[in-house]
């Protein structure tokens, strides 16, 4: 486990969700500055635009911190433009994984105590199941590296520029570490821990994350998904309905176990005719 810049728990592989470019840049700048302050080697992958000039990217401009601009000069922070990234990787997921491993090992050989990687959205449309599966393999490469080495990863998702499919699938893949406006989630001590407020505004994103968490718990053998809701302050009917629909479609042998659900959620689930695959548990007898 690592810590986010706001002090909350997060996985080493974190998805930051923002609703505008400005909000994304503010959060990313804070994350990059935090990693640099602790001595990490930081690799940033993003879009430079047609002229390919780094000085025009926000990372090198006034929105960046002094530490970030200095790190670009010393080499502690490296920027790679997406067209060049695709060229280096040969346009394949395997090539990307190879490059990530090379970057990680190079930084550790140079004496950096840890490595941080972040990238802007690749803007993949995820038009079919093949694309979705390849995207999942691509993101899974970070989990493999982070399990073996001191690596922190921040993935960026801006809802104003992404399609619905990309948003939902990205939340599902990254369910183990989500930092969104008003809510978040992390896999912690065998439970999927959710915090914040689950309202209609984030229902689509919560639904995508919940589906991903259930899918992960069912691979390769269906097992119960334990969800810690002790840090959730509010749940509206839209998110309660998503829980019911998800629980009704789980494979045989799997249940959705909700630990310390808010009182309002209990009433909503009763009104929605809670299926037997949703189990309510309190911490003192869970």
N, C-alpha and C positions, 0 to 999 in steps of 0.2 A: 504494500500500500504506500501511497504518497499523499501529499496534501495539495489542495487547490490553493490559489492565491487568497481565497476568502477563508481559508482554514478548515473547510469541510473535507471529509474523507473522499478520496477518489481513487480509481484504479490507475495503474501506470499508463493505461490506454484510455484516454478521455475524449469524449465528443462534446464540443462546445457548440450549442445551438443559439443563433442570434437571428433577429428579424430584419436587420439592416446591415449594410456594409460598415457603417460607423460603429454600431454596437459590437460587431465582430472584431473590428480592429482594436477597439478599446480593451476587450477581453484578451485578445491574442497578445497585444503589447504588454499587458500586465503579466501574462504567463511567461513570455519570452524573457522579460526583465527579471522575473523571479528565478528562472533557470540559470540565467547568466550570473546572477548574484551568488548562486551557490556553486559556481565554477564549472557548469556543464558546457560541453561543446554543443552548439545548437545548429541544426540544419533546417533551413526554411525553403519550402518549395511553393512557388506561386506563379502568378501571371504578371509579366512585365509589360505587356502591350506590344503594339506593332513596332515601336522604335527600340524596344529591348533595353531601355535605359533604367538602371537600378535607382538612380537618383530621383526618378519620377514615381517610384513605388512608395507607398506610405511608410514602409519599414525603414526607409532611409531619410524620410522627410520629417516635418515638424511634429507629426503625431507620434513618432517613435520616441523612446526615452533616450537620454544622453548615453546611458550604458549600452543601449542597443546600437546606436550609431557608432560608438567607440568600438564595439565588438566586431562590427562589419569591417573596420579598418585593421584590427589585430588578427582577424581570422577565427576568433572564437565563435563567430556567427557567419555561416555561409548561406548564400542564396542561390537556388537553382531554378531557372525558368522552366515552365512545363514543356515547351517544345524541345528544349535540350534534354530534359528528363526522359521524354519519350524516345528520343534518339539514343540515349545511353542504354535504355532498357530494352530497346528493340520492340517497344510497344506491347510487351508481355508482362504478365504478373510475375512469372519466374524471374524475368530480368529485373523487375523492381525489387523483389526480395533479395536478389544477389547484390544490387546496389546498396540497399539498406544495410545488409550485413557488412559490406565493405566499408561503408561510412562509420558504422559502429566500431568496428575493430580498428580502423585507422585512428579514430579519436582516442580510444583507450590506449593504443600504442604510444600516442603523443602525450600521454600522461593526464588526460582529463579524467576526473573522478566519476563522471556520469555523462550521459548523452541525452539530448532532447531533440525530438523531431516534430515538426509541425508542417502542415500543408493546407493550402486553400483547397476548396472543392475542385475535383477534377472535371466537374460538370458532366459526368456520365449520365446518360438518359435512362439506363437500366430498362431497356425496352422489352426484354424477355427473360425467361428463367435462366438462360445461359449467362446473360450479362449479370444477373443478380448473384448467381453462384460464383462467378469470377470475382465480383466485387467483394463477396464474403471471404474468398480465399486471399484476396489482396490485403484486406484489413486484418485477417487472421495472422498474417506474417508478423505484424507488430507484436501480437500476443506471444508468439513463439520466441521472439528476441527478448521481449521484456521479462519472460519467465527465466531467462538465463543470464541476463546482463543488466547493469544499472541504466535502464532506458526508460524515459518518460516520453509519451506521445500525446500530442493534442491534435485532433482532427477538427476541421472547421466546417460548419454547415450553416448557411444563411438561407432562411426560408423564403425570403423575398425573391431569390434568384433560382431556386431549385424547384423541380417538378414534384408533385405529390408522391409519385412512386419512389423517387430518390429519398425524399424525406422519411417516408415510412420504413423503407428498407434500411436506410442508414441508422435510424433509431433502433431497429431490430438487431442489426449486427453489433452496434455499440451499447447494447442494453446494460452491460457491466460497468459502464462509466459514462454518465450523462450529466452535463451541466447546462440546464436550460433556464429560461426566464421564469422564475416563480416555483420551479420544481427541479428535481434531479434524482438520480438513482445510481446505486453502486452495488456490486456483488461483494458481500462482506460476511465472513464467517458462515458460509453456506446458505446465506439468505440474500434475497434481492431486496435491498433496503431503499425505500422511496421516501423522499422528504418534500416538504412544501405544500402547495395547494394544487389539487387536481380539478380544474374547472373546464368549461366548454372550450376555452381558448386554447388549451393544450391537449384536448382530448385525442385528436388525430395522432399527435406525437406520442402521447402516453400509450395509445393503442398499439402503435408500431413497436414500441419498446416492450410492452407486455407480451405481445406475440413472439418477439425474439427471445425473451426470457423463457417462455414456455417451450419454445422449439429447442433451445439449448438444453433445458432440463430433460427433454425427451430423447436426446441423442447420446448414446445409441439405444438406450432402454428407457421407456417412460418412467419418470420419477416425479414425486410431488415438487411443485415450485412453492417454496416458503417465502412469503412476502412480508417484510417488516414495515408496518404502517405507523409505528409509534411516533414518527416525526412528521406525519402528514396532518395538516391542520384542517383541511376542508376537501371534501369530495362531492362533486355535483352528480346529477342523474346521468349525464352523458358518459362520464368515466365509470360510473357504477354499471351502466348498461354494457360497456365494453368488457368489464370483468365477467359479467354474466354470459355474454356471447362467447368470450374466449373459453370459459370453463365448460360450456356446453359442447365445444368442439374439440376438447382435448382427447388424446388417444386413451384407450382402455388402460387402466392402471395408473393414470396421472390425476392429481387433484391440485387445486389452487388453494393453498393454505394461507389465510390472511391473519397475521399476528397483530394484535392490538389495533384493530380497525376503529376509526372514529365512530362515535355513536350515530351520527347522521348516516354514515355508510351502512351500518347495520340495519337501520330503518329502510333505507333505499333498497337494499338487497332483499329484505322481506317483501317489500311492495312489488319487486320485480320477480318474485317467486324464485328465490335462490335455489339453484340446482344442487344436488347432492355432491357435486364435484367442487363446490366451494365450501371450505371448512373455516370456521371462525375460531381463533385461539387467542387467549390472553396470556401474557408473559408469565404469570405466576403458576400456570398449569399447562403451558404449551408443550 
